[in-house]
């Protein structure tokens, strides 16, 4: 009322009405319908709906269609519910939950950045670099446990020291290609000193984004990487994914913090963004229903951009599902095979398992883990660091 007046209240009521309609469609297994807003991606979504309808001779519906498609479509409909309003077109309905997640993780964030501050001066000794690289890659990996789409938006934040947890969590990494990523980056730095670019395809805001920033800081500080390109989402997506507003808000929270160490890194990271050491960018493709094997055909410009990187880190469960097509793979299928031609640059997926698809494991490894934990594929307590060194010519 204070900011928008009565018209803003009417907008909220209309948004709630459209959400209610969507909920009913899901619950009653209705057919997927075309989008009606004027988004830059609306025509693409509607064309894909036509393609799926022609392929299956009927429109997709909620209980029978590929889950990756209808799940993405649901978040796009939430965006539409907001975008059709008059005054609240840019409202992020998940904003409060994401910011609460950041604030609730404050003690762990301070512990992490104070550790980071202590570590950076030690990086002048080369033998220390390998250990710190692995440590912060694992922090970045396990930060992915803080996912609000999995917890249905309820509290899911970091409460303890992430560094102290690493030894306990180590046995839960089912595949660990850390050494391959290290070798790739060190080799790239030797081959092209001072010009190594790493791309990070972001996942969740809040604590996980902080771990991404800390890893990027470590890689810059040790001289292993010279520029980092971060890829965020163009709209609120899977509850907690990073949008431009989340990115800018997080950096500002560091810069304006009463904690001296957070403020120091906030100033440093602002400088990185100014001098292009760090680059933040968005692209519609990250919020489309396609898996990544279709990127070259559907969004050639993004594929070409990623091909400029020396390596790509893809964070989280949804990025992993889109890498391997969310298909019913045998868990022992090679990771390279499951990528199905998506090779713009060498890439590494950091993922806590939250959906029942996984590849790249050793024969019988899946059965062994299932005997320990029947919900191992979905509870976020197990993880993989999967590397592919292929690059399409």
N, C-alpha and C positions, 0 to 999 in steps of 0.2 A: 504493500500500500504506500509506504513512504517513498519508494523509488519510482513506481510506475502508476500509482493510483488505481482506480477501479478497473481500468482497461487491463492492467496487469493481472488483477485477480481473475478477470474473465478469461484471460489467456491461460492461466493455470488450470482453471476448470476445464477448458477445452482440451488441454494437454492430458489431463487426467481422464477425460472421456475417451480420447483416442487410445490411451494406454489400456483402459478397460475393454475396449473393443478388441484390441490385440490379444489381451489375455483370454478373452472368450474364444477367439479363433484358435488359439493354441489348445485350450482345454477341450474343445469340441472337434478337433482334427479337421478344421476347414482347409480349403485349398489356399495356397499362397496367392496373393493378389498383387497387381502392379502398384508401384509407387506413384504418388500423385504430386509430390513436391517438385521444386525447380532446382534441385541439387545438381552439381556438376557431374555426378555419377548416376543420376536417375535413369537416363537412357541405357546405360550399361547394365544396370540391374534388371530393367524391364526386358532388354534384349535376351539376357541370360534366362529369364523366366520363360520367354518364348522358346528358347532352345531346349530347355528341360521339358517343357510341355510337349513339344514336337517329338522329342526323343522317347518319352514314355507314354505318349498318346493321351495324356491327361495332365492337368496342372499338378505340381508338387503339393503334398499336404504334410502336416506336421508330424504324424506318427509313422509315415512310410518313407519319407525322402531322406537323402543323405544328410546326416546330422550336421556336418560341417557347413553345408549350405544353409539349412534353415536356422541354425544357431547364429550365423553371421547376419542372415536376413532379419532375425528378430532385433538385433541391435541397430540395424539400419532403419527398421520401422520405429524404434524408439526415437532415433534422430528425426525421422519424419514427423512424429507426433509433436516434437518441439518446433521444428522448422516451419510448420504450417501456421504457427501463431503469429500475431502481429508485432508484439514488442519483445518477446522472449526467444527469438530465433536462435540465439547463441547460448541459451541456457544449457549447462551441463548438469543433468539430473543426478549424476554420481559425485559431483564436486565435493560436497560435505564429507562423504565417506572417505574419499581419497585424502583429503586434508587432515581428517581425524586420524587416519592411518599414519601419516607423517608425524603428527604431533605426539601420538601415542608411542611411537618408536624413538622419541627424542633421546632417551638415555642411551640406547644402543647406537644411535647415530653419533652422539658425542664420543662415546667410547671408540667407535670405528675411526673417526676423523682425527682424534688425538693419537691413536696408534699410527695412523697414516703420517701425521706430522713427525713422529719419532722415527719412522722408517725411512723417510725420504733422504735425510743426510747420509744414511748408510749405503745408499745406492752407488756411491763412488767406488765401492769395492765390488768388482764384477761378480765374485762368487756369491754375493748376497742376492744378486738380482734374480737368479733362478728360483730361489726359495720364496722371495716376496711375490714374484709373478704367480707362482702356484697358489700361494696363500690368498691373494686378492682375486684370482680367478675362481677359487672355491667359494669365497665370500659372495662373489657375484652370482655364482651358481645357486647357492642356498638362499640368497635373497629372494629367489623366485618362488619360495614357499609362501610368500606374503601376497596372495592372489584373492581379491575380493569377489571375483566371479565364481570361484570354487566354494567360498564360504557363504555365498548368497548375500554378500554385502555386510555380514556380521564381522565383529572384530577379528582381525587376522594380521597381527603386526609383530614386529620383532621386540622381544622383551629382555633378552640376555645378550651378553657379549658375543658378537659373531665370530671373533677370532678364537675365543676359548672353545667354541663349539666344534671347530673344524676337525679335531682329532676324533671326536665322538662320531661325527657324521661320515668320516672317510670310508668306512666299510660299506656305506650305503650308496656309493658311486659305482654303478654297475658297469660302466665303461668309462675309462678315463684316458682321453687323447691329449692331455695337457702337454705332454712332451712334443707331440707333433705340431701343435700350434706354436710352441716356443721355438722349435727349429725353423718353422716357416718364417716367423717374424725376425729372428736373428739372421737368417739367410738373406731375407729381403733388405735388412739394414746394411749388411755387408755389400750387397750387390748395388744398392742405390742409396748410399748414406745421406741422411737428412731429408729423405723424400718418401718415407713409408707412411701409407694411409691405411687406417683401420676403420671399417664401418661397423657400427653397432645398431642392430635393429631392436629397438627397445620393446619392453613388455610393460610391466606395472610401474605406476607412480608410487610415491611413498618411499618406504625403506629400500625397495629393490632399485629404484632409480638412483638413490644415494650410493648403493654399491657399484652401480654402473659408472657413476662419476668418479668414484674412488679408484676403480680399476683404470679408467682412462687417465687419471692423474698419475698413477704409478707408472704406466707405460710411457707417458710423456716425460716424467721425471728421470726415468732410467735411460731415456734416449732410444728406447726400442721402437717407438712409434712417434711420428712427427705431427700428424694431423689425425683427428678423429671426427668422423661424420656420424651423427646420431640421427636415426630415423624414427619419427613419432607418428601418431595417428591424426587424421584430419577431423575426427569427430569422437565423442565419447564412445568407448568400445570395450566390450567385455568387462564392464564396471570400472576396472582400475587401470586400464592401459593409459600410457602417457600421451596427452594432447599438448598442443603448443602452450595453452594456459597453464597446464601442470608443470611443464618445463620451466617457463618463465617464473612461475610462483615459487618453485623449489629453489632455483638459483637466488631469487630475491630473499627467501627465508634464510639462506646461508649468509648472504651479504648483510642483512639487517639483524642477524642474531646477536643476542647478548653474550653468547659464548664466544670467546676470543678466537678459538681455533676455527669454528664454523665461519665466523666473519672473515677470517684471513683467507680461507679457501673460497668463500663467496667472491671476494675481490679478485682473487687469482682467476677464478673461472669466468668471471665477467670479462677479464682481460683476454682470456683465451677466445671467447666469443667475438670480441672486438677485432682481434688480430687474425682471426680465422684459423687459429690452432684447433679450435673446436668449431664445428658447423652443425647446426640443427636444421633439419629439413623434414617436410612431409610430402606424401604423394597419395593420391586416391587409391592406388592399387592395394595398399596395405589394408584398406577397409572394403575390399570387394570379395566376392564369394570364391574366387579362384585359388587353387593351390599354386605353389611357386613354379611347378613345371610348365605352367601356362604363361608365366611372366613375359618371356621373350616375345610371344605372339601378341599378348594382350596389352603390354606396356613396355614397348621396346626401349623407350627413353629411360625408364628406371633400370632396366637390365643393363643398358649401356653405362649408366652412372655407376652401378655396383661393380661393373667390370673394371673400373678405374682403381678399385681398392686392391691392396696387397692381400688383405684377408677380411672376412666378414664374420662378426659374431651375431648370432640370432638368439635372442633371449626367450625362454619360456615355452609353455606347453602349446599354445596356439601356433606360434611360429614353427614348432616341430611338426605339429599335425599338418600344417600347410606344406612343409618341406617334403613329407613322405605321403601326402595325399589323404591322410586319415583313413588308410586302407587296412584291410585285415592281413597284414604281413605275418609270415613266420618270424618270430623274434630273432632268429639266427640269420635273417636276410642281411647281406652287406649294406651298410649305410649308403655307399656310393650307388648301389643298384636302386635303392628306394627313392633316391633323389630324381630319378627318371629324366636325366638330362639337364637339371638345373645346376649349371656350373659356371656362373659369371666370374667367380674368383674362388680361391680356396676358402672354405667356410667351416665354422665351428658352431654347433648348437649346444647351448647351456640350458638344461631343462630338468626341473623336478617333475616327475611323472604324475599327471593328473587326469589322464585319459587312456583308454585301453588300446593303445597302439605303441609298439616299440620295435626297433630293429637294431642290428649291429651287435647283438649279444652272442656269447659263446653257446655252442650246442648244449642243451640241457640246463643252461643257466637260468632260464625263465622258470622251469619246473622247480629248481632248487630254491629260488627266491619265493615262489608261491607257497612252498611248504613252510617257510618261515612267516610269511605275511600274505594271507589270501587277498588282501586289498592293495597289494604292492603297486599295481598299475594306476591307481586312482587317488591314493591318499596323500601324495606329495612328500612321502618319507624316503623315496628312492630317487636317484637322479642319474643322468648321463652327461658326459662331455664327449660329443661325437664330432670328429673332424673328417673332412673330405678335402684332399689336396688337388682335386681335378679343377682345371680351368679350360673352358671351351675356347678353342682356337678362333 
